[in-house]
Amino acid sequence: MAATRALVRGVRLGSYSIGRSRSLIFNSVQRRGIAACVDPSIGLTDEQKEFQKVAFDFAANEMAPHMAEWDQKEMFPVEAMRKAAQLGFGGIYVNPDVGGSGLSRLDTSIIFEALSTGCVSTTAYISIHNMCAWMIDTFGNNEQREKFCPDLCSMQKFASYCLTEPGSGSDAASLLTSAKLQGDHYILNGTKAFISGGGDTDVYVVMCRTGGKGPKGISCLVVEKGTPGLSFGKKEKKVGWNSQPTRAVIFEDCAVPVTNLLGAEGEGFNIAMKGLNGGRINIASCSLGAAHASVLLARDHMCVRKQFGETLSNSQFLQFKLAEMATKLVASRLLVRQAAVALQEGRPDAVSLCSMAKLFVTDECFSICNQALQIHGGYGYLKDYAVQQYVRDIRVHQILEGTNEVMRMIIARSLLTES
Amino acid sequence: MSARVLVGVKRVIDYAVKIRVKPDHTGVVTDGVKHSMNPFCEIAVEEAVKLKEKKLVKEVVAVSCGPQQVQETIRTALAMGADRGIHVEVSGKDYETLGPLQVSKILAALAKKEQADLIILGKQAIDDDCNQTGQMTAALLDWPQGTFASEVNIEADKLKVVREVDGGLETIKIKLPAVVTADLRLNTPRYATLPNIMKAKKKKIANVKPADLGVDVSSRLEVLKVDEPPQRQGGVKVETVNDLVRKLKEAGRI
């Protein structure tokens, strides 16, 4: 078997446009779900296992070998993402009639969880892109769907979600970017902050104020790159998520045709929040992938590193730590998958469950990755080791798509309005 | 061409798994261990699907022998582009002792039944490393074989196969019908796409028993013991080349 292993690890010649670039020099970061109790394929249907397998393989072959480089060089991996789109990852829960894959929220969660083991930052961007494509697919009319969705699903064009402003983060409904109707155009003025992909993407889904104060005055407009009056701020320097650029998006008398209005005036906030329900499951799924990879990295390190005459795996404290990490991982996974099913079925508890999932999972998974770094000791702090990148990349999941504090607001409100 | 290709796929322990020997030394632990399609079988499926895309063959049929779980492996082949599958049901003790001889008898019987023109297999499985099934199948059918293929081309009714052999590359021309076994550099298997995985659900997998094919799956081999490879011993440092030569002579190595 050793001889075959060596052969299988030989370097392949050539790669095709939709074939794999297989560096079979085995990447030790990608142990594909090899630990029965934390196996992410437990309880899935055969079809879901197939989806997961493709995603894991893609993550191991096309993403993981580059994740450090993408982070250090701050590269937006357009080619890798387009390869992912060719497999159907560009519009996973978008309707097939406009180029999407038409899968369920649970299928989507499984896929992002697996992809995230290869690179959290890139997968998180892909999930944001998916969210925007879904919003246009669901709330757009047929012309809008046919104009934007096929290119988004193939990632011929990339999308950004623009809600946050310098003055309105958690208090999103107080946003100020105005859109005044003039003839057959809306004239946009204002600034959006922290926009993922901003400046490098082509399609911007922008929440802006067409009416009075509060959520009911907000509408959703699709703005295309190159529209006069659309410009971008400097590229932000971030702790993580470095494979996607983050910039302010600036509107100065930017004229957008009324045909780019998604839904009706005043529906924008609703559209934004519905997009975010799915977005929260996706972000939580990305955290899961990072935590899964980190648990396996920590375990492998413990089996190799020796101190006091024995491997770390003999230390009861560390055994218990690892057990706690694994338990939190499985609990988190179950919650996210339940929330995904609830959202898919349109259950009344779906919004609360998505918030609970985002809150619990992003917190727990950060703790898991952080523990994994600690278990690596000094090596965990070096950029040569992947665990620090998982920690840095998922830290922001506790902040964006609704801070974990806002998640608590949503859950409390749901509990208290019932009485 | 109205050719039909039979592709054998084997479900093996995933290549990334750390193998552990069972405490009773009768085999390796397979319960709860991740399994996937043998990497060389993936290459075989890819080659068959490529031939279909070039319109050189009409139908690709994926075959696997084993218990219920091998249907996962057949589905993977279907998701990569095979048209239909055949599941030869072998389970329990019979499955534990299933080896190349029995599988090649099954494949030979199926080739006749399905009127296949070409059989593509992986050159060997990564669990037993036998490298026998392709050769035995060809012998049972009295078909020519192109093993360790790194390139396959159909020219009229002949197959041009470039083989990777110890001395280098050998090119042979064999008549169809034939058996080909895939080596590492034959191609790079594609990822299944999400739409193809969903289409694969609708493709048919037929169930067949070895008895229906007139094949006796009892084994003529008995596994006596399975052990881990010996632990690597420490080496010895020597000062000069003469010392090295002397030590090698002492150890009977030269």
Chai-1 contact restraints between the chains, C-beta under 6 A:
chainA,res_idxA,chainB,res_idxB,connection_type,confidence,min_distance_angstrom,max_distance_angstrom,comment,restraint_id
A,M1,B,D129,contact,1.0,0.0,6.0,A-B,restraint_1
A,T4,B,I126,contact,1.0,0.0,6.0,A-B,restraint_2
A,T4,B,D129,contact,1.0,0.0,6.0,A-B,restraint_3
A,V8,B,Y15,contact,1.0,0.0,6.0,A-B,restraint_4
A,V8,B,P39,contact,1.0,0.0,6.0,A-B,restraint_5
A,R12,B,T188,contact,1.0,0.0,6.0,A-B,restraint_6
A,L13,B,R185,contact,1.0,0.0,6.0,A-B,restraint_7
A,S15,B,T188,contact,1.0,0.0,6.0,A-B,restraint_8
A,G19,B,T188,contact,1.0,0.0,6.0,A-B,restraint_9
A,G19,B,R190,contact,1.0,0.0,6.0,A-B,restraint_10
A,R20,B,T188,contact,1.0,0.0,6.0,A-B,restraint_11
A,R31,B,A16,contact,1.0,0.0,6.0,A-B,restraint_12
A,R32,B,A16,contact,1.0,0.0,6.0,A-B,restraint_13
A,I34,B,V17,contact,1.0,0.0,6.0,A-B,restraint_14
A,I34,B,K34,contact,1.0,0.0,6.0,A-B,restraint_15
A,A36,B,G32,contact,1.0,0.0,6.0,A-B,restraint_16
A,E50,B,A79,contact,1.0,0.0,6.0,A-B,restraint_17
A,E50,B,I197,contact,1.0,0.0,6.0,A-B,restraint_18
A,V54,B,Y191,contact,1.0,0.0,6.0,A-B,restraint_19
A,V54,B,A192,contact,1.0,0.0,6.0,A-B,restraint_20
A,L87,B,Y191,contact,1.0,0.0,6.0,A-B,restraint_21
A,L87,B,T193,contact,1.0,0.0,6.0,A-B,restraint_22
A,G88,B,T193,contact,1.0,0.0,6.0,A-B,restraint_23
A,G88,B,L194,contact,1.0,0.0,6.0,A-B,restraint_24
A,G88,B,P195,contact,1.0,0.0,6.0,A-B,restraint_25
A,S101,B,L194,contact,1.0,0.0,6.0,A-B,restraint_26
